[in-house]
Amino acid sequence: MENTLSRDARFAGLSRTEKGALMELKPTYFGTMLSLATVAFGLIAAGAWNKFISDLIAIFLKPGSGVLAELIYAVIVTIIAILVVQHLGKLAERGSEPKA
């Protein structure tokens, strides 16, 4: 009960427009936090894949073949990036099509 009263007291001096703006801020805040958490987990996953691909290339190439290994790694990562971006583009197109 006390929490409700103190919250109402905080909004007491605000106009209807200001209260509406504050209520719209809440979903925006949660959307931003969700986006940030998604990016953070994406970076963690990218780091794991980076390590995996590097170790996989090291299995097939002898030590000391640094430039060749880096070239192969760059090609693999570029191909993966292109495939993912193309797939996301197709998903975005499907999502933006008007529904009949």
C-alpha positions, 0 to 999 in steps of 0.5 A: 500500500505504501509503495502505491501511495508513494508512486502516486505522489510522484506522479501527482504534479505531472500533466496527463501528457507527461504521465503518458510519456512516462508510461511510453518510456517503460516499454522503450526501456525494456526494448532497449535492455532486451536489445543490449542483452541480445547483443551481449550474448551475441558477442559471447557466441561470436567469441566462442565460434571464433575460438572454435574455427581457429582451433579447427583450422589449426588441426588441419594446418601445420604450426607456422603457417600463420598467413595461410591460416588467417586467410582461411579463417577470414574466408570462412568467417566472411562466408558465414557472415554473408549467409547470416546477413542474407538469411536475416534479410529474407526474414526481414522481407517476410516480416515487412510484407503487408498481410492480406 
